[in-house]
Amino acid sequence: MEIAAGILEIARNGSRKTRIMYLGNLSFDLLQKYLDMLVKLGLLETRTGAEKTYVATEKGRRFLEDFNELQKHAEVVESKKRALERTLAYPS
């Protein structure tokens, strides 16, 4: 999920495959696998012109927004969990 979100973020406004590969720190094979999957799921689309680019679709942008919201909630949960664990810890 994190790799997919990273690719969608890089391709939010359009990006070439090489740029996605380098910014996402992905191997060519792994990148191709994810690009194929995201295109098939309708989260990413290809545009051809002078160069082939990948662009996040509206569905892809919604996925990214939901993923980012989930990340925020996960951080809050983790923070509260640490606070509760400190409350239960024995004093040194």
N, C-alpha and C positions, 0 to 999 in steps of 0.2 A: 504494500500500500504506500509506503514511504517513497519507494522508487518511482511508482506511478505518479504520485503527487509532485515529486521533484521534476519529472519530465514535463508534466502539465504546466508547472510554474515557469520553467524555462521557455516553453513553447506558447505561453499565454498570448503573446502578440505576434507569434510567428518566429520560427527558428529553423536553421538548416540542421541536418543530421549530425554533422561534425561538431557543431557548437553544442548541441544537446549532449553528445557523447563526452566532450571535454568538461563542460560545466557540471554534468551529472556524475562524472568520474566513473563511467561505465565502459565495459569492453564493447567492441563492435557487435559481437554475437548477442550479448545480453541486451544491448540497446535495440537491436533489430527485433528481438523477441518481444520486448515491451512496446515498441512502436506498432508492430503488427497487432498486438492484443488491444492497445488503446484505440487504434483505428477501427478494428472490428467491433469494439464496444461503443463506438460513436463518441468517444471522449476527445479524440484527436482527428483532424482531417489533414489531407495533403493538398497543397496548392502548387500548381506548376506555372511557371513563368520563365524568367531567365534562369532561375534555379528552383529546385523542388524544396518547398518548406513545409513544416508541420505547424499546425495552429490548433490550439485548444478550442473545442466547440463550446457552445453554450452549456451543454451537458457536462463537458469537462471542467468548465469554470465553476459550475455548481458543485461538482465533486470536490474541487479544490477548496472552495469556501467551506463545505461541510467537513473536510479533512482538517482544515486550519482551526475550525471551531472545536472539533474533537480534541485536537492537540492542546488547545487552551484549557479545556475541561480536564484533560489528563494531568496537566501541570498543577491545577488547583487540587485535584484529588491527591496527587503525590505529596504536595506541600502539607495538606491536612493530615495525611497518613504519618508523615515524619513528625509533625507536632504531637499527634496522639502517642506515637512511640516514645517520644521524649517524656511525655507525661507519665508513662508507665515504667520508665527506666529507673533503676535504683540509683540513689545518689552515691557518688563516689566517696 
